[in-house]
Amino acid sequence: MHRANIFSASHIIQALVDILVITLTFIISYLITKNYTTLSGLKEYLWILIVYIPIWLFLMENSRIYEKIVFFNFDKIIRVVLFSAIISDLFLAAMMFFIKETLFSRALYAVFSVCIVLALLIEKFLYKYAAMEKHMSLHRVSRVVIVGTPRVAKKFTEYVDRSKINVNILGYVKANSKSLKGHNELGSIEDLEVIIKQNAVDEVIFALPRDYLGEVERYVLMCEEMGLTVRMILDLYDLKIAKTYISNVGTLPMLTFDSVSLNQAQLFLKRLMDIIGASIGIVLTSIVALFTVVAIKVESPGPAIFAQNRVGLNGRTFKLYKFRSMCVDAEKKKAELQKYNQVEGGLMFKVKNDPRITKVGGFIRKTSIDELPQFVNVLKGEMSLVGTRPPTLDEVSKYENYQRRRISIKPGMTGMWQVSGRSSIMDFDEVVRLDTKYIDEWSIFLDIKIILKTILVVFKKRGAY
């Protein structure tokens, strides 16, 4: 069986074991809870498994623990299990808002939340131990020859050592006249055929920069003819930000350079959180709107909701909604106030004590009530709960190339910039730095942290004008 198929089988087995452990733990938790409180029949609570199991499997797949558990350290397993259990529990808690009270028990939820962490940790440790024993006894270590230049070969060797990848490097073959100091040098690339025949070689890894790609083809074909596995390290371009990986369009393999850290699985998880958050937010907005709309219209005639064209993901335009906090002709007066703009270059527009803001507008801005209609934008998929600040079309037209990276993800109702000073930050490059830092370091925990910080900022009424 090919090694990839072995991993695929292992993946399915681990997923099935997880489902079995979660189901058994739920039944045990139910029996424990039933001894201390009154519960309905077991089938009344089976919705918990229907919600919990898909989320858990998704998070496990996203962390790739099913594929790489053999190489994971114990602390890595603990972090992944705790993180996945917490997120799954949060989804369960969110679902409780949408079901009848008779269909859940807080006591059962608490007992299950504790028991499932213990059960899954024990399961993962037992599986890891069994997998490591099998790996040590049955796995054939590949005997590898590295063909490359000193710089690329050194990087690969350091990566192998750092990652504890189980390969047996027989030696190195020079691709040019430079010697690979400190390594077992087997000869030059011209002698590769002889070197392979004189050694028991399973794989040949070409660690070469892009300048050598044309020259190496005949050696790759030679290895193919000899039935050897050939691997090639992708070090084609000196990219500063983008991550390189192989992807497919249909059946066509492509080399991909991606400068956004969120993959498709992470985007799905983020979107799921947006839908849940926006749904709750719209309910809150509807209640607040009863008072806000009346206050706005009493003070200033005109629509209570202000819609403005903003730039979203990769240049898409959309209508951003806010409770109106300015006079009706605010956009016309903006040109007159440009000379007072505190952000150099016109890349953002910030004026302290903006005369266009009404009294009601001043209050709803300080409390961020004016932002609440944006939950509609989030639900529509034009924005996210957390992201970068949505710029205007005029602002984006003045962006340098590096500044456009901040629109490479969906804009957010809040973000790293907003919780790091908001209006007190007048250097647009600092805004770009914070936004790109968010893009590069995204995690579900970071989103939750920013949302919690936003709530604190709003209650303190700090940084907005």
C-alpha positions as CSV (number, residue, x, y, z in Angstrom):
1,M,0.0,0.0,0.0
2,H,1.3,3.5,-0.9
3,R,2.2,5.6,2.1
4,A,-0.4,8.2,1.2
5,N,-3.1,5.5,1.4
6,I,-1.9,4.4,4.8
7,F,-2.3,7.9,6.1
8,S,-5.7,8.1,4.5
9,A,-6.8,4.9,6.3
10,S,-5.3,6.1,9.5
11,H,-7.3,9.3,9.1
12,I,-10.6,7.5,8.8
13,I,-9.8,5.2,11.7
14,Q,-9.0,8.1,14.0
15,A,-12.1,10.0,13.0
16,L,-14.3,6.9,13.7
17,V,-12.6,6.4,17.1
18,D,-13.2,10.0,18.0
19,I,-16.9,9.6,17.1
20,L,-17.1,6.4,19.2
21,V,-15.4,8.1,22.2
22,I,-17.6,11.2,22.0
23,T,-20.7,9.1,21.9
24,L,-19.7,6.9,24.8
25,T,-18.6,9.9,26.8
26,F,-21.9,11.5,26.2
27,I,-23.8,8.5,27.4
28,I,-21.6,8.2,30.5
29,S,-22.1,11.9,31.2
30,Y,-25.8,11.5,30.9
31,L,-25.8,8.6,33.4
32,I,-23.6,10.5,35.9
33,T,-25.8,13.6,35.7
34,K,-29.0,11.6,36.0
35,N,-27.9,10.4,39.4
36,Y,-27.9,14.0,40.7
37,T,-30.7,15.8,38.8
38,T,-33.9,15.1,36.9
39,L,-33.3,14.5,33.1
40,S,-35.6,13.7,30.2
41,G,-35.0,10.6,28.1
42,L,-31.6,10.2,26.5
43,K,-33.0,10.7,23.0
44,E,-34.1,14.2,24.0
45,Y,-30.5,15.3,24.2
46,L,-29.1,13.6,21.1
47,W,-29.0,16.9,19.3
48,I,-25.8,17.6,21.4
49,L,-24.0,14.9,19.5
50,I,-25.4,16.1,16.2
51,V,-23.9,19.5,16.8
52,Y,-20.7,18.5,18.6
53,I,-19.4,15.7,16.4
54,P,-19.2,17.6,13.0
55,I,-17.6,20.6,14.7
56,W,-15.1,18.4,16.5
57,L,-14.1,16.5,13.3
58,F,-13.8,19.8,11.4
59,L,-11.5,21.3,14.0
60,M,-9.4,18.1,14.1
61,E,-9.1,18.1,10.3
62,N,-8.2,21.8,10.3
63,S,-5.4,21.2,12.9
64,R,-4.2,18.2,10.7
65,I,-3.8,16.1,13.9
66,Y,-5.2,13.1,12.1
67,E,-2.4,13.2,9.5
68,K,0.5,14.1,11.8
69,I,-0.3,12.8,15.2
70,V,2.8,10.4,15.0
71,F,5.1,13.4,15.0
72,F,3.2,15.6,17.4
73,N,4.6,16.4,20.9
74,F,2.4,15.7,23.9
75,D,1.9,19.5,24.5
76,K,0.7,19.9,20.9
77,I,-1.9,17.2,21.5
78,I,-3.1,18.9,24.7
79,R,-3.3,22.4,23.0
80,V,-5.3,21.0,20.0
81,V,-7.7,18.9,22.1
82,L,-8.3,21.8,24.6
83,F,-8.8,24.3,21.8
84,S,-11.2,22.0,19.8
85,A,-13.2,21.1,22.9
86,I,-13.6,24.8,23.9
87,I,-14.8,25.8,20.5
88,S,-17.2,22.9,20.3
89,D,-18.5,23.7,23.7
90,L,-19.0,27.4,22.7
91,F,-21.1,26.2,19.7
92,L,-23.2,24.1,22.0
93,A,-23.7,27.0,24.3
94,A,-24.7,29.2,21.3
95,M,-27.2,26.6,20.1
96,M,-28.9,26.7,23.6
97,F,-30.2,30.1,22.7
98,F,-32.2,28.7,19.8
99,I,-33.8,25.6,21.3
100,K,-36.4,24.9,23.9
101,E,-35.3,24.9,27.5
102,T,-36.6,21.3,27.9
103,L,-34.1,20.1,25.3
104,F,-31.0,20.8,27.3
105,S,-29.7,20.6,30.8
106,R,-27.0,22.9,32.2
107,A,-25.8,20.2,34.5
108,L,-25.4,17.7,31.6
109,Y,-23.6,20.3,29.6
110,A,-21.1,21.0,32.4
111,V,-20.5,17.3,33.1
112,F,-20.1,16.5,29.4
113,S,-17.7,19.4,28.8
114,V,-15.4,18.2,31.5
115,C,-15.6,14.5,30.7
116,I,-15.1,14.9,27.0
117,V,-11.8,16.7,27.4
118,L,-10.5,13.9,29.7
119,A,-11.7,11.2,27.4
120,L,-10.3,12.6,24.2
121,L,-7.0,13.4,25.8
122,I,-6.7,9.8,27.0
123,E,-7.7,8.5,23.6
124,K,-5.2,10.7,21.8
125,F,-2.3,9.7,24.1
126,L,-3.1,6.0,23.7
127,Y,-3.4,6.3,20.0
128,K,-0.1,8.3,19.8
129,Y,1.7,5.7,21.9
130,A,0.3,2.8,19.8
131,A,1.1,4.7,16.6
132,M,4.7,5.5,17.7
133,E,5.3,1.8,18.6
134,K,4.0,0.7,15.2
135,H,6.0,3.4,13.5
136,M,9.2,2.4,15.2
137,S,8.8,-1.3,14.5
138,L,7.3,-1.3,11.0
139,H,8.2,2.0,9.3
140,R,10.9,1.8,6.7
141,V,13.2,4.8,7.0
142,S,13.8,6.3,3.6
143,R,17.5,6.4,2.5
144,V,17.8,9.9,0.9
145,V,20.4,11.6,-1.3
146,I,20.3,15.4,-1.4
147,V,21.2,17.2,-4.6
148,G,21.7,20.9,-4.2
149,T,23.6,24.1,-3.6
150,P,25.0,24.8,-0.2
151,R,22.4,27.4,0.8
152,V,19.3,25.4,-0.1
153,A,20.7,22.1,1.1
154,K,21.6,23.7,4.4
155,K,18.1,25.1,4.8
156,F,16.6,21.6,4.1
157,T,18.9,19.9,6.6
158,E,18.1,22.4,9.3
159,Y,14.4,21.9,8.7
160,V,14.7,18.1,8.9
161,D,16.6,18.3,12.2
162,R,14.2,20.9,13.6
163,S,11.1,18.9,12.6
164,K,12.5,15.5,13.7
165,I,11.5,14.0,10.3
166,N,12.5,10.4,10.2
167,V,14.8,10.1,7.1
168,N,18.3,8.8,6.7
169,I,20.3,11.3,4.7
170,L,23.1,9.3,3.0
171,G,24.9,12.3,1.8
172,Y,24.9,15.4,-0.5
173,V,25.6,15.8,-4.2
174,K,27.0,19.1,-5.3
175,A,25.0,21.0,-8.0
176,N,27.9,23.5,-8.6
177,S,31.5,23.9,-7.7
178,K,30.9,25.0,-4.1
179,S,31.6,22.5,-1.4
180,L,28.9,21.5,1.1
181,K,31.1,22.0,4.2
182,G,30.4,19.9,7.3
183,H,28.3,17.3,5.4
184,N,29.0,13.9,3.8
185,E,29.8,14.9,0.2
186,L,29.2,12.1,-2.2
187,G,30.3,13.9,-5.4
188,S,29.0,16.2,-8.2
189,I,25.6,16.1,-10.0
190,E,27.4,14.8,-13.1
191,D,28.2,11.6,-11.1
192,L,24.6,11.2,-9.8
193,E,24.0,8.0,-11.8
194,V,27.1,6.3,-10.4
195,I,26.4,7.5,-6.8
196,I,22.9,6.0,-7.0
197,K,24.2,2.7,-8.2
198,Q,26.9,2.5,-5.6
199,N,24.5,3.2,-2.7
200,A,21.1,1.8,-1.7
201,V,19.0,5.0,-2.4
202,D,15.2,5.2,-1.9
203,E,14.7,8.9,-2.8
204,V,16.6,11.7,-4.4
205,I,15.7,15.2,-3.2
206,F,16.7,18.2,-5.4
207,A,17.3,21.2,-3.2
208,L,18.0,23.8,-5.9
209,P,17.2,27.5,-6.6
210,R,15.2,28.4,-9.7
211,D,18.4,29.0,-11.8
212,Y,19.0,25.3,-12.0
213,L,15.5,24.1,-13.0
214,G,16.3,23.8,-16.7
215,E,19.6,21.9,-16.1
216,V,18.1,19.4,-13.6
217,E,15.5,17.9,-15.9
218,R,17.7,15.1,-17.3
219,Y,18.6,14.0,-13.8
220,V,15.0,13.8,-12.8
221,L,14.2,11.7,-15.9
222,M,17.1,9.5,-15.0
223,C,15.8,8.9,-11.5
224,E,12.3,8.2,-12.9
225,E,13.8,5.6,-15.3
226,M,15.5,3.9,-12.4
227,G,12.3,3.8,-10.4
228,L,13.3,6.2,-7.6
229,T,11.1,8.6,-5.8
230,V,12.1,12.2,-6.7
231,R,11.2,15.2,-4.6
232,M,12.0,18.8,-5.3
233,I,12.2,21.6,-2.7
234,L,10.3,24.7,-3.9
235,D,12.6,27.6,-3.3
236,L,11.9,29.3,-6.6
237,Y,11.4,32.9,-5.4
238,D,12.6,35.0,-2.5
239,L,9.1,35.8,-1.3
240,K,8.9,38.0,1.9
241,I,5.2,37.3,2.9
242,A,3.5,34.7,0.7
243,K,3.4,31.0,1.7
244,T,4.1,28.4,-1.0
245,Y,2.1,25.3,-1.4
246,I,0.8,22.9,-4.1
247,S,-2.9,23.1,-5.0
248,N,-5.1,21.7,-7.7
249,V,-7.5,23.3,-10.2
250,G,-9.5,20.3,-11.2
251,T,-6.8,17.7,-11.9
252,L,-4.1,20.3,-12.8
253,P,-1.5,20.8,-10.1
254,M,-0.4,24.4,-9.5
255,L,2.3,26.1,-7.4
256,T,0.5,28.6,-5.2
257,F,1.9,31.7,-3.4
258,D,-0.6,32.9,-0.8
259,S,0.0,36.0,1.3
260,V,-3.2,35.5,3.3
261,S,-2.8,33.2,6.3
262,L,-6.5,32.0,6.3
263,N,-7.1,28.7,4.4
264,Q,-10.5,27.5,3.2
265,A,-11.2,25.6,6.4
266,Q,-10.4,28.6,8.6
267,L,-12.5,30.9,6.4
268,F,-15.4,28.5,6.8
269,L,-15.0,28.6,10.6
270,K,-14.7,32.4,10.6
271,R,-17.8,32.7,8.4
272,L,-19.7,30.3,10.7
273,M,-18.8,32.6,13.7
274,D,-19.9,35.6,11.7
275,I,-23.3,34.2,10.9
276,I,-23.9,33.3,14.6
277,G,-22.6,36.6,15.8
278,A,-24.5,38.7,13.2
279,S,-27.8,36.9,13.9
280,I,-27.5,37.7,17.6
281,G,-26.3,41.2,16.7
282,I,-29.3,41.9,14.5
283,V,-31.7,41.1,17.3
284,L,-29.8,43.6,19.5
285,T,-29.8,46.2,16.7
286,S,-33.6,45.9,16.3
287,I,-34.1,46.7,20.0
288,V,-31.7,49.6,20.0
289,A,-33.1,50.9,16.7
290,L,-36.5,51.6,18.4
291,F,-34.9,54.4,20.4
292,T,-32.0,55.4,18.1
293,V,-34.1,56.0,15.0
294,V,-36.6,58.2,16.9
295,A,-33.7,60.3,18.5
296,I,-32.0,60.8,15.1
297,K,-35.1,62.0,13.4
298,V,-36.2,64.3,16.2
299,E,-32.9,66.2,16.1
300,S,-32.1,66.1,12.4
301,P,-34.5,65.5,9.4
302,G,-33.5,62.8,7.0
303,P,-32.9,59.1,6.9
304,A,-31.9,57.4,10.1
305,I,-29.7,54.9,8.3
306,F,-26.7,56.1,6.4
307,A,-25.4,54.0,3.5
308,Q,-22.0,54.6,2.0
309,N,-19.9,52.9,-0.7
310,R,-17.0,51.1,0.8
311,V,-14.3,48.8,-0.5
312,G,-14.3,45.2,0.6
313,L,-12.4,42.0,-0.2
314,N,-9.9,42.6,-3.0
315,G,-11.6,45.7,-4.3
316,R,-15.3,44.6,-4.2
317,T,-17.6,47.5,-3.4
318,F,-20.6,47.3,-1.1
319,K,-23.0,49.6,0.8
320,L,-21.9,49.9,4.4
321,Y,-24.8,50.7,6.8
322,K,-24.7,52.9,9.9
323,F,-27.1,54.9,12.0
324,R,-26.7,58.4,10.8
325,S,-24.5,60.4,13.1
326,M,-24.0,63.5,10.9
327,C,-26.0,66.1,9.2
328,V,-27.7,65.0,5.9
329,D,-25.2,66.9,3.7
330,A,-22.1,65.6,5.5
331,E,-20.6,64.2,2.3
332,K,-20.8,67.6,0.6
333,K,-19.1,69.4,3.5
334,K,-16.3,66.8,3.6
335,A,-14.4,68.6,0.8
336,E,-14.4,71.8,2.8
337,L,-12.9,70.0,5.9
338,Q,-10.1,68.2,4.0
339,K,-7.6,70.8,5.0
340,Y,-8.2,69.9,8.7
341,N,-7.7,66.1,8.0
342,Q,-5.3,64.8,10.7
343,V,-4.2,61.8,8.6
344,E,-1.5,62.7,6.2
345,G,-2.0,61.9,2.5
346,G,-5.7,61.6,2.7
347,L,-5.6,57.9,3.1
348,M,-8.1,58.2,5.9
349,F,-10.3,61.0,7.0
350,K,-10.2,62.1,10.7
351,V,-11.1,65.5,12.0
352,K,-11.3,66.2,15.8
353,N,-14.6,67.9,16.8
354,D,-16.0,67.3,13.4
355,P,-18.7,70.0,13.0
356,R,-20.9,67.7,10.9
357,I,-21.6,65.4,13.9
358,T,-25.0,66.0,15.6
359,K,-25.5,65.7,19.3
360,V,-27.2,62.4,19.0
361,G,-24.5,61.4,16.6
362,G,-21.8,62.2,19.1
363,F,-23.4,59.9,21.7
364,I,-24.0,57.0,19.3
365,R,-20.4,57.3,18.0
366,K,-18.9,57.3,21.5
367,T,-20.9,54.2,22.4
368,S,-20.4,52.7,18.9
369,I,-24.2,52.3,18.5
370,D,-23.8,53.8,15.1
371,E,-21.9,50.7,13.9
372,L,-24.7,48.2,14.8
373,P,-26.4,48.2,11.4
374,Q,-23.2,46.7,10.0
375,F,-24.4,43.3,11.4
376,V,-26.5,43.3,8.3
377,N,-23.3,43.6,6.2
378,V,-21.8,40.8,8.2
379,L,-24.8,38.5,7.6
380,K,-24.7,39.3,3.9
381,G,-21.1,38.2,3.8
382,E,-19.7,41.7,2.8
383,M,-18.0,42.1,6.1
384,S,-16.8,40.0,9.0
385,L,-17.2,40.6,12.8
386,V,-13.4,41.0,13.0
387,G,-11.2,42.3,10.1
388,T,-9.6,45.4,8.7
389,R,-11.3,48.8,8.6
390,P,-13.4,49.2,5.5
391,P,-12.0,52.1,3.4
392,T,-13.7,54.4,1.0
393,L,-13.2,54.3,-2.7
394,D,-11.3,57.6,-2.6
395,E,-8.9,56.3,0.0
396,V,-8.2,53.0,-1.9
397,S,-7.5,55.0,-5.1
398,K,-4.5,56.6,-3.3
399,Y,-3.1,53.3,-1.9
400,E,0.4,52.1,-2.6
401,N,0.7,48.5,-3.5
402,Y,1.8,47.3,0.0
403,Q,-1.2,49.2,1.5
404,R,-3.7,47.3,-0.7
405,R,-2.8,44.2,1.3
406,R,-5.2,45.3,4.0
407,I,-8.1,44.7,1.6
408,S,-7.0,41.1,0.9
409,I,-9.5,39.9,3.5
410,K,-13.0,41.0,4.3
411,P,-13.3,44.2,6.3
412,G,-14.5,43.9,9.9
413,M,-16.9,45.7,12.3
414,T,-13.9,45.8,14.6
415,G,-10.2,44.8,14.3
416,M,-6.7,45.1,15.7
417,W,-6.5,48.8,14.7
418,Q,-9.8,49.7,16.5
419,V,-8.7,48.1,19.8
420,S,-5.2,49.5,19.7
421,G,-6.1,53.2,19.9
422,R,-8.7,53.8,17.2
423,S,-8.8,57.6,16.5
424,S,-5.7,58.2,18.5
425,I,-3.7,56.5,15.7
426,M,-3.1,59.1,13.0
427,D,-0.2,57.4,11.1
428,F,-1.8,55.4,8.3
429,D,1.3,53.1,8.0
430,E,0.7,52.1,11.6
431,V,-2.9,51.2,10.7
432,V,-1.6,49.1,7.8
433,R,0.9,47.4,10.1
434,L,-1.8,46.5,12.6
435,D,-4.1,45.3,9.8
436,T,-1.4,43.1,8.1
437,K,-0.4,41.8,11.5
438,Y,-3.9,40.6,12.0
439,I,-3.9,38.9,8.6
440,D,-0.6,37.1,9.3
441,E,-1.5,36.0,12.9
442,W,-5.2,35.2,12.5
443,S,-6.7,32.6,14.8
444,I,-10.1,32.0,16.2
445,F,-8.7,32.9,19.6
446,L,-7.4,36.2,18.2
447,D,-10.9,37.1,16.9
448,I,-12.5,36.3,20.3
449,K,-9.8,38.4,22.0
450,I,-10.4,41.4,19.7
451,I,-14.2,41.1,20.2
452,L,-13.8,41.1,24.0
453,K,-11.4,44.0,23.8
454,T,-13.8,45.9,21.6
455,I,-16.5,45.5,24.2
456,L,-14.2,46.9,26.9
457,V,-13.2,49.8,24.7
458,V,-16.9,50.6,24.0
459,F,-17.8,50.6,27.7
460,K,-14.9,52.9,28.5
461,K,-16.0,55.1,25.6
462,R,-12.4,55.4,24.6
463,G,-10.8,56.3,21.3
464,A,-13.8,57.3,19.3
465,Y,-14.9,60.7,18.0
